Amino acid sequence: MYTVSDTMNTQFKKGVLELCVLVLLDRKDCYGYEMVEEISRNIFISEGTIYPLLKRLKTEGLVISYLKESQDGPPRKYYQITELGKEKKEKLVAEWNEFAMGVSNLLYNRNVDMEGNCDE
């Protein structure tokens, strides 16, 4: 699992958690704890970090929520990505890919553009 210093980890997560949530919701509707479990398989996050983000995404019209009966207890609040959310996700994915390519170029002292052309 990816771990870094607390300061870097907190700032980094703030920047990518929205992307991770939108990507998950584009795959399937999820409830909050389910998203925490999915994301935590790759990046450590606490349960408390996801709910303020979901509230903001809902306010911005990027997701909607609905209640669904659960076999394990009370109904769960599920989140579903909207068309606006899908557009935002695509934009964030493109920005992430460009950012990750730039960081990789710096880390490995190379110059690879978005089409995969390399100038070393």
RODO-2510 file (C-alpha; in nm, 4 decimals, decimal comma):
residues 120
     n   res          X          Y          Z
     1     m     0,0000     0,0000     0,0000
     2     y     0,1185     0,3530    -0,0769
     3     t     0,2323     0,5467     0,2295
     4     v     0,4281     0,8711     0,2633
     5     s     0,4867     1,1279     0,5372
     6     d     0,1729     1,2564     0,7083
     7     t     0,2033     1,6093     0,5664
     8     m     0,2582     1,5013     0,2091
     9     n     0,0021     1,2249     0,2400
    10     t    -0,2703     1,4633     0,3603
    11     q    -0,2082     1,7205     0,0888
    12     f    -0,1762     1,4569    -0,1807
    13     k    -0,5002     1,2861    -0,0809
    14     k    -0,6931     1,6123    -0,0861
    15     g    -0,5912     1,6516    -0,4479
    16     v    -0,6761     1,3028    -0,5693
    17     l    -0,9573     1,1793    -0,3458
    18     e    -1,2227     1,3527    -0,5568
    19     l    -1,0846     1,1777    -0,8648
    20     c    -1,0849     0,8395    -0,6888
    21     v    -1,4459     0,8789    -0,5710
    22     l    -1,5709     0,9850    -0,9139
    23     v    -1,3873     0,6953    -1,0808
    24     l    -1,5434     0,4453    -0,8375
    25     l    -1,8912     0,5911    -0,8831
    26     d    -1,8531     0,5804    -1,2604
    27     r    -1,8027     0,2036    -1,2246
    28     k    -2,0971     0,1467    -0,9884
    29     d    -2,3153     0,3114    -0,7257
    30     c    -2,1588     0,2828    -0,3787
    31     y    -2,2275     0,3746    -0,0188
    32     g    -1,9714     0,5737     0,1788
    33     y    -1,8039     0,2963     0,3769
    34     e    -1,7802     0,0833     0,0614
    35     m    -1,5856     0,3661    -0,1076
    36     v    -1,3530     0,3935     0,1914
    37     e    -1,2818     0,0189     0,1721
    38     e    -1,2163     0,0326    -0,2050
    39     i    -0,9860     0,3346    -0,1875
    40     s    -0,8072     0,2013     0,1229
    41     r    -0,6947    -0,1034    -0,0726
    42     n    -0,4524     0,1309    -0,2503
    43     i    -0,4303     0,4517    -0,0463
    44     f    -0,4811     0,4733     0,3294
    45     i    -0,7734     0,7021     0,4136
    46     s    -0,9940     0,7283     0,7184
    47     e    -1,3704     0,6938     0,7008
    48     g    -1,4174     1,0536     0,8129
    49     t    -1,2461     1,1974     0,5063
    50     i    -1,4990     1,0716     0,2533
    51     y    -1,8251     1,2154     0,3878
    52     p    -1,7404     1,5872     0,3652
    53     l    -1,6222     1,5250     0,0087
    54     l    -1,9442     1,3408    -0,0816
    55     k    -2,1478     1,6279     0,0611
    56     r    -1,9541     1,8779    -0,1528
    57     l    -1,9846     1,6621    -0,4653
    58     k    -2,3597     1,6391    -0,4067
    59     t    -2,3886     2,0168    -0,3575
    60     e    -2,1980     2,0705    -0,6847
    61     g    -2,4336     1,8335    -0,8692
    62     l    -2,1602     1,5799    -0,9456
    63     v    -2,3350     1,2991    -0,7542
    64     i    -2,6823     1,2225    -0,6238
    65     s    -2,7781     0,9989    -0,3336
    66     y    -3,0589     0,7564    -0,2634
    67     l    -3,1508     0,5109     0,0099
    68     k    -3,1404     0,1380    -0,0586
    69     e    -3,2544    -0,1376     0,1736
    70     s    -2,9756    -0,3471     0,3253
    71     q    -2,9871    -0,7125     0,4309
    72     d    -2,7381    -0,6266     0,7072
    73     g    -2,9361    -0,3540     0,8841
    74     p    -3,0936    -0,0174     0,8133
    75     p    -3,1113     0,1284     0,4613
    76     r    -2,7832     0,2603     0,3233
    77     k    -2,7272     0,5896     0,1446
    78     y    -2,5868     0,5118    -0,1989
    79     y    -2,4187     0,7647    -0,4247
    80     q    -2,4497     0,7769    -0,8026
    81     i    -2,2449     0,9866    -1,0431
    82     t    -2,4347     1,2356    -1,2620
    83     e    -2,3581     1,3330    -1,6214
    84     l    -2,1894     1,6464    -1,4868
    85     g    -1,9882     1,4215    -1,2542
    86     k    -1,8797     1,2049    -1,5482
    87     e    -1,7623     1,5140    -1,7356
    88     k    -1,5680     1,6298    -1,4285
    89     k    -1,4171     1,2816    -1,3878
    90     e    -1,2938     1,2811    -1,7495
    91     k    -1,1355     1,6229    -1,6980
    92     l    -0,9669     1,5112    -1,3752
    93     v    -0,8386     1,1889    -1,5362
    94     a    -0,6801     1,3894    -1,8194
    95     e    -0,5240     1,6316    -1,5705
    96     w    -0,3977     1,3422    -1,3565
    97     n    -0,2398     1,1672    -1,6559
    98     e    -0,0598     1,4849    -1,7603
    99     f     0,0550     1,5495    -1,4038
   100     a     0,1754     1,1907    -1,3509
   101     m     0,3645     1,1975    -1,6813
   102     g     0,5375     1,5212    -1,5802
   103     v     0,6390     1,3829    -1,2408
   104     s     0,7678     1,0616    -1,4017
   105     n     0,9679     1,2658    -1,6503
   106     l     1,1317     1,4558    -1,3650
   107     l     1,1913     1,1468    -1,1527
   108     y     1,3528     0,9476    -1,4300
   109     n     1,5200     1,2355    -1,6163
   110     r     1,3338     1,1813    -1,9408
   111     n     1,0950     1,3705    -2,1596
   112     v     0,7929     1,1644    -2,2622
   113     d     0,4941     1,3465    -2,4075
   114     m     0,1289     1,2423    -2,3783
   115     e     0,1541     1,0441    -2,7049
   116     g     0,4416     0,8346    -2,5649
   117     n     0,7193     0,9997    -2,7684
   118     c     1,0437     1,0006    -2,5725
   119     d     1,3376     1,2420    -2,5991
   120     e     1,6244     1,1155    -2,3798
***
